[in-house]
């Protein structure tokens, strides 16, 4: 592994002036520094290794760079015994961690706030991130497991902030990719395997399937999905959710909810004079319009022949079938059909009301003047019965 270290030389005034004078006159300063470090290395280890030293003069200060190769340690901790899965989140800025067994069960979990990184200088932020990376890798070593993360290179640009100024600001203040790079480097040096998975719908699946089932935060549930995906498991849509996407009466109710919200947003937009608030309303209106069109297409598609949808609870890709909707993922369609119509929010923190729907398929209805309305959630069912 190639390593490059940058540093600034803190010298006494007279020493710095001598070195600057030498650097300005001739390039032998580089050779002098190189030979000094090489001699020092020989005295300390009696077994020197090759490295390169470069000194540069910038704005009256002396900066150095040392480059060398390190042998890559053997990987000793693999996913054979499970993984520690990491999910990075921007609202609020934190990490969600889930310990997943080799058979796909959630063993333990925790969240780590990163709010203290906001406002720090880049050097201080880097220092804190390196410390955190070592702590996570040490935890993986203690558990004898690999580390699972999302491959953020696969994340679409449109998903980084979702046009919300405050969220974009937080994403700018903390770079998840840079932290994961640090984590990967520390893991490599300590012999811990890092498994990168495609990030598609990990949050949505965790939110709809595991958050209500296991009574955990949606971000922990997302980390759990990352861990299962790293171990080779594919997620089947639960049978009761599948039935919901085929229930025309329910879908018509959900569609009416979006139509009512769209009408309300247009009225608010017409009255609102503040440009900032208008932009917020426009953003929500676009989302509601897209959801309405998606549900309308789904209702129309119920008249056509259903086709298979990849997904398996375990490793059997033949399980799980839903009606073909559009080119959208069935999980994304389910999110549209469930969250706002039932819970009244696009991204609710409390997903426990979905548990009766998930476990028992309970979404009783009563007639009101405004149409069909789901009843309040009934009793919950222990996880072991699912």
C-alpha distance (Angstrom), angle and dihedral (degrees) to the residues before:
residue distance angle dihedral
X1 . . .
X2 3.81 . .
X3 3.82 114.4 .
X4 3.80 126.6 -169.6
X5 3.82 122.4 -172.9
X6 3.80 124.1 -168.3
X7 3.80 122.9 -160.3
X8 3.79 143.8 164.7
X9 3.78 118.6 -126.9
X10 3.81 112.1 -125.0
X11 3.81 103.5 -158.3
X12 3.76 136.6 163.8
X13 3.76 112.1 -96.6
X14 3.79 95.7 -106.3
X15 3.82 92.8 46.2
X16 3.78 92.4 48.6
X17 3.79 92.0 49.9
X18 3.81 90.6 51.6
X19 3.80 92.6 49.1
X20 3.81 93.4 46.2
X21 3.78 89.9 49.8
X22 3.79 90.3 50.7
X23 3.80 92.9 47.9
X24 3.77 91.9 50.3
X25 3.79 92.8 50.7
X26 3.76 101.8 42.9
X27 3.78 143.6 -3.4
X28 3.79 91.9 -123.2
X29 3.83 88.5 99.4
X30 3.79 88.5 78.3
X31 3.79 91.5 52.4
X32 3.81 90.5 46.3
X33 3.81 92.3 52.8
X34 3.80 91.3 44.3
X35 3.79 93.1 51.7
X36 3.79 92.1 46.2
X37 3.81 92.4 53.2
X38 3.78 91.7 43.9
X39 3.80 91.9 51.9
X40 3.79 90.6 47.4
X41 3.81 91.1 50.8
X42 3.80 91.6 51.0
X43 3.78 91.6 51.4
X44 3.80 92.8 50.0
X45 3.79 103.0 41.7
X46 3.83 106.4 13.1
X47 3.80 83.2 -144.1
X48 3.82 108.7 81.2
X49 3.80 124.0 -164.5
X50 3.84 126.4 -156.7
X51 3.79 120.0 -96.9
X52 3.78 138.7 155.6
X53 3.81 126.3 -126.8
X54 3.80 123.9 -162.2
X55 3.81 127.5 -178.5
X56 3.80 123.3 -163.0
X57 3.79 133.1 -172.4
X58 3.81 113.2 -137.2
X59 3.83 125.7 168.5
X60 3.79 91.7 -20.9
X61 3.82 93.3 -52.1
X62 3.80 129.0 107.8
X63 3.83 117.4 -126.9
X64 3.75 126.8 -176.4
X65 3.78 138.4 -160.9
X66 3.81 126.0 -160.2
X67 3.81 119.3 -167.4
X68 3.80 127.6 -174.7
X69 3.77 143.8 148.4
X70 3.78 124.4 -108.3
X71 3.78 123.7 -165.4
X72 3.81 112.1 -112.0
X73 3.82 109.1 -114.6
X74 3.77 120.0 -125.2
X75 3.81 114.5 -95.5
X76 3.80 107.1 -110.2
X77 3.80 102.3 164.1
X78 3.81 113.8 59.2
X79 3.80 137.6 164.0
X80 3.79 89.2 -95.1
X81 3.83 87.6 100.8
X82 3.81 96.2 34.6
X83 3.80 135.0 -90.0
X84 3.78 144.8 -89.7
X85 3.82 101.8 -130.4
X86 3.82 121.6 -153.8
X87 3.80 125.8 -158.6
X88 3.81 118.6 -173.1
X89 3.81 116.5 -147.7
X90 3.78 132.4 -172.3
X91 3.81 103.2 -165.9
X92 2.96 98.7 79.9
X93 3.81 99.3 4.6
X94 3.79 106.3 -115.7
X95 3.78 146.2 115.2
X96 3.79 123.1 -109.8
X97 3.82 115.3 -155.0
X98 3.79 128.3 -166.7
X99 3.80 127.8 -175.6
X100 3.80 108.0 -144.7
X101 3.80 125.0 -169.8
X102 3.80 122.3 -133.0
X103 3.81 88.2 -102.9
X104 3.81 92.4 54.9
X105 3.82 102.2 -102.1
X106 3.80 123.4 139.9
X107 3.82 106.6 -116.7
X108 3.80 102.4 172.9
X109 3.78 141.3 -21.5
X110 3.79 144.0 -168.9
X111 3.80 141.6 174.9
X112 3.80 126.6 -132.6
X113 3.81 119.3 -156.1
X114 3.80 115.9 -137.2
X115 3.79 95.6 -175.5
X116 3.81 90.4 111.9
X117 3.83 89.2 67.5
X118 3.81 92.4 66.1
X119 3.76 111.3 102.0
X120 3.80 96.2 14.6
X121 3.78 120.8 127.6
X122 3.78 115.2 -101.9
X123 3.81 92.2 -106.3
X124 3.80 92.5 50.9
X125 3.79 91.1 45.4
X126 3.81 91.7 50.8
X127 3.80 90.4 48.9
X128 3.81 92.7 52.3
X129 3.80 91.6 46.2
X130 3.81 91.8 52.3
X131 3.81 89.8 51.5
X132 3.80 91.1 49.8
X133 3.81 91.7 47.2
X134 3.81 90.6 54.2
X135 3.81 91.1 48.2
X136 3.81 92.6 52.5
X137 3.81 93.2 46.6
X138 3.81 90.7 47.8
X139 3.81 88.4 52.6
X140 3.81 90.3 52.2
X141 3.82 89.8 50.5
X142 3.81 90.5 48.9
X143 3.81 90.0 52.3
X144 3.81 92.8 41.4
X145 3.80 91.7 -126.2
X146 3.79 140.4 125.1
X147 3.82 124.1 -114.7
X148 3.81 122.1 -111.7
X149 3.81 122.8 -159.9
X150 3.79 138.9 162.9
X151 3.78 118.9 -95.3
X152 3.79 96.6 -123.8
X153 3.81 91.5 -169.6
X154 3.81 84.7 77.0
X155 3.81 92.9 55.4
X156 3.80 113.0 108.7
X157 3.80 116.9 -123.4
X158 3.80 90.5 -125.5
X159 3.81 89.6 63.7
X160 3.83 93.7 58.0
X161 3.77 102.3 94.1
X162 3.81 102.9 -18.0
X163 3.84 91.7 -126.6
X164 3.80 92.9 -64.8
X165 3.80 111.7 134.8
X166 3.82 96.8 -152.2
X167 3.79 92.3 49.3
X168 3.82 91.8 47.2
X169 3.82 88.2 52.0
X170 3.81 91.9 53.5
X171 3.80 91.4 46.3
X172 3.79 88.9 52.3
X173 3.80 92.0 50.3
X174 3.79 93.1 52.2
X175 3.78 122.9 35.6
X176 3.80 110.2 -155.0
X177 3.80 92.8 -169.6
X178 3.81 92.9 57.3
X179 3.78 91.3 49.8
X180 3.81 92.2 49.4
X181 3.81 88.9 50.2
X182 3.80 89.1 55.4
X183 3.80 89.9 47.5
X184 3.81 91.7 51.2
X185 3.79 92.2 49.2
X186 3.81 94.1 50.0
X187 3.81 90.5 46.1
X188 3.79 91.2 51.5
X189 3.81 91.9 50.8
X190 3.81 91.0 50.5
X191 3.79 96.8 44.8
X192 3.81 98.1 -108.8
X193 3.81 119.5 143.1
X194 3.82 116.2 -125.7
X195 3.81 116.2 -155.4
X196 3.82 116.0 -162.0
X197 3.80 118.4 -158.5
X198 3.79 134.7 -170.9
X199 3.83 108.3 -92.8
X200 3.82 96.0 -143.9
X201 3.83 111.4 138.0
X202 3.81 95.4 -22.9
X203 3.81 89.5 132.0
X204 3.81 94.5 44.7
X205 3.81 93.6 48.3
X206 3.79 91.7 46.5
X207 3.80 91.9 47.4
X208 3.81 96.4 49.5
X209 3.80 102.7 31.9
X210 3.79 111.1 28.9
X211 3.82 106.4 21.8
X212 3.84 93.7 65.7
X213 3.81 93.8 34.2
X214 3.81 96.6 51.5
X215 3.83 97.6 27.1
X216 3.81 92.8 -123.6
X217 3.79 134.5 134.3
X218 3.80 114.9 -81.7
X219 3.82 90.8 -117.9
X220 3.81 92.4 53.4
X221 3.81 87.3 48.2
X222 3.81 88.6 52.6
X223 3.80 90.6 52.5
X224 3.81 88.6 49.5
X225 3.82 90.3 55.3
X226 3.82 89.6 49.9
X227 3.79 89.5 53.1
X228 3.81 93.6 48.3
X229 3.80 90.9 47.4
X230 3.81 90.6 51.1
X231 3.82 88.8 54.3
X232 3.81 92.0 52.4
X233 3.79 100.4 -100.5
X234 3.79 120.5 141.2
X235 3.77 122.5 -153.3
X236 3.79 120.4 -118.4
X237 3.76 118.0 -158.3
X238 3.84 107.7 -112.8
X239 3.78 114.4 -105.9
X240 3.82 95.2 -117.6
X241 3.79 91.8 51.9
X242 3.77 88.9 49.7
X243 3.80 89.9 53.4
X244 3.80 89.8 50.2
X245 3.81 90.9 57.8
X246 3.82 88.3 54.1
X247 3.80 95.8 46.7
X248 3.79 104.2 102.6
X249 3.82 94.1 -171.2
X250 3.80 92.0 55.1
X251 3.81 93.1 44.4
X252 3.80 90.5 52.0
X253 3.80 88.7 52.2
X254 3.81 90.9 50.0
X255 3.81 90.5 47.6
X256 3.81 90.5 52.4
X257 3.81 90.0 51.6
X258 3.81 90.2 56.3
X259 3.80 92.3 44.8
X260 3.80 90.1 53.4
X261 3.80 91.5 47.7
X262 3.81 91.4 48.2
X263 3.81 90.8 52.3
X264 3.81 90.9 48.8
X265 3.81 92.8 49.5
X266 3.80 92.1 50.8
X267 3.80 89.8 52.6
X268 3.82 91.8 49.3
X269 3.81 91.4 46.6
X270 3.80 91.6 52.7
X271 3.83 91.6 53.4
X272 3.82 98.5 39.7
X273 3.79 116.8 98.4
X274 3.81 100.6 175.1
X275 3.81 108.0 97.8
X276 3.80 94.4 -150.2
X277 3.80 92.0 52.6
X278 3.81 90.2 44.6
X279 3.81 90.3 56.6
X280 3.81 90.1 51.8
X281 3.80 90.9 50.3
X282 3.81 91.5 46.9
X283 3.81 90.8 52.1
X284 3.81 92.1 51.5
X285 3.79 90.9 44.2
X286 3.81 91.6 55.4
X287 3.81 90.2 51.1
X288 3.80 92.1 48.9
X289 3.81 91.8 48.0
X290 3.81 91.2 51.4
X291 3.80 91.3 48.1
X292 3.81 91.8 49.2
X293 3.81 92.0 51.1
X294 3.79 91.2 46.9
X295 3.80 92.9 53.1
X296 3.79 91.5 45.1
X297 3.81 89.7 54.4
X298 3.79 90.5 47.2
X299 3.81 92.6 52.9
X300 3.77 90.1 48.5
X301 3.81 91.8 48.5
X302 3.81 91.3 57.3
X303 3.80 86.9 78.3
X304 3.81 90.5 60.8
X305 3.80 129.2 72.2
X306 3.85 113.3 -80.5
X307 3.77 120.0 -120.7
X308 3.77 133.6 -158.5
X309 3.75 125.3 -85.2
X310 3.77 120.4 -154.9
X311 3.77 114.5 -114.7
X312 3.76 139.7 113.0
X313 3.74 136.8 -169.1
X314 3.73 94.8 -138.2
X315 3.78 117.2 -3.7
X316 3.80 102.5 -46.6
X317 3.84 108.2 109.7
X318 3.81 92.5 -171.4
X319 3.79 93.7 72.5
X320 3.78 121.0 93.8
X321 3.78 127.0 41.3
X322 3.80 129.5 -170.7
X323 3.77 134.3 168.8
X324 3.77 114.9 -84.9
X325 3.80 108.0 -106.6
X326 3.81 113.5 175.6
X327 3.76 128.5 -56.8
X328 3.81 86.8 -63.1
X329 3.79 119.8 110.1
X330 3.80 114.6 -99.7
X331 3.82 88.3 -126.7
X332 3.79 91.7 57.1
X333 3.81 90.0 48.6
X334 3.80 89.5 50.6
X335 3.80 90.5 52.0
X336 3.81 90.0 53.9
X337 3.80 92.5 46.3
X338 3.81 96.0 47.3
X339 3.78 116.2 32.3
X340 3.78 107.7 52.4
X341 3.84 97.7 29.8
X342 3.83 93.7 49.8
X343 3.81 105.4 24.6
X344 3.81 99.7 27.8
X345 3.83 93.4 -129.4
X346 3.80 134.0 87.3
X347 3.82 93.9 -141.8
X348 3.82 109.0 18.2
X349 3.79 120.2 -179.7
X350 3.80 93.6 -147.5
X351 3.80 110.6 64.0
X352 3.80 97.5 163.2
X353 3.86 93.3 107.0
X354 3.81 87.5 68.7
X355 3.80 92.8 63.3
X356 3.83 97.0 85.3
X357 3.81 88.9 49.8
X358 3.80 91.4 48.3
X359 3.80 97.2 43.6
X360 3.79 105.7 30.9
X361 3.77 105.0 13.2
X362 3.83 89.1 -119.7
X363 3.79 113.1 162.1
X364 3.82 101.8 137.4
X365 3.80 116.7 -171.6
X366 3.78 137.6 -148.0
X367 3.79 129.8 -166.8
X368 3.77 117.6 -110.8
X369 3.74 133.7 163.6
X370 3.77 90.5 -95.4
X371 3.82 95.0 50.5
X372 3.79 135.3 -104.4
X373 3.80 117.0 -2.5
X374 3.84 126.5 -174.7
X375 3.78 113.8 -118.6
X376 3.77 121.1 -121.4
X377 3.80 114.3 -78.9
X378 3.80 114.6 -86.5
X379 3.76 128.7 -145.2
X380 3.76 120.1 -33.7
X381 3.80 125.3 -118.5
X382 3.83 123.7 -136.0
X383 3.80 114.5 -102.8
X384 3.78 91.6 -119.2
X385 3.82 89.6 64.5
X386 3.80 93.5 57.6
